[in-house]
């Protein structure tokens, strides 16, 4: 209400929304952590037993579309032959988190750190190949450069060989393309 240009009083409703904003921020952070986890995470509704949240790792592991996965119940998630791949994934996650924490000004140590992170990425690709081999993943045919694939596999070949074994790749000079699942 105004009296000769001045305010006599004001009336209104104010709510402290600090808790709500903090809860939303915590919820967003938890969602980010769950979605980026390399481990399968499933959250089921307590009443319907249907899937509510299925993170990327679970979607990749099961090879289903989000709609199909949300109709699953805990009973649909039976143990599979992917246990080794899952355990390997857990080790990769631990290595990745620890290596990321290494901070140094030494360029040699930075080189080693970057190499370790690349190896973790290659390990994740190996996990994907294991799951495909176990037929736990849907196959997605694409055009593949065989020479490039062999170069990428070379590090795996070398890991399995003894020091007395020599590995030489003889790649097709004209290139070789085929259609198949990359993994």
C-alpha positions, 0 to 999 in steps of 0.5 A: 500500500502506498501513502504519498509515494512511500510504502506503508507495508508489504505482504508476501509469502517467502519460502526457504528453498535452500534445502530443495536446491541442495537436494537437487544438486546432490541428486544430479551428482548421484545421477552423474556418478551412477550413469558414468560408472563402469559397473552395471547399476539397476534400480528397481521400483519396490512395488512393481519390481520393474526397472526404473534406472539402468545406467550405461554400463548395464545397457551396454552389458545387456545390449537392450534398449532402455524401454526393454530394460525398464520392463525387466525385474530382478529375476530377469537378471540371472548370472551369466558367463560375463562374470570374468568381464565384470570382475575385470571391469571392477579392476579397471575402474579401481586402476582408472580412479587411482591413476587419475589422482596422480598429479605431478610436474615431472614430464616422465611421470605424466607420460607414464600416467597418460600411458596407464590411462590409455591402457585402461581404455584398451582394457575397456575395449578388451572387456567389450570384446570378451562380452561379444565373444561370449555373445552377451552383446548384440553384433553391429556389422560395420566396415572394418579396416583389417590393417588398422584392427591388427595394429590395434590388436598388436599390443594384446598379441605382444602381451601374450608372447614370451620375450623369445618370441618375435611378432611381425605383422605383414599387412596388406599394402593395398588395404583390406576391408571387411564387414563385421562387428568390430569387437 
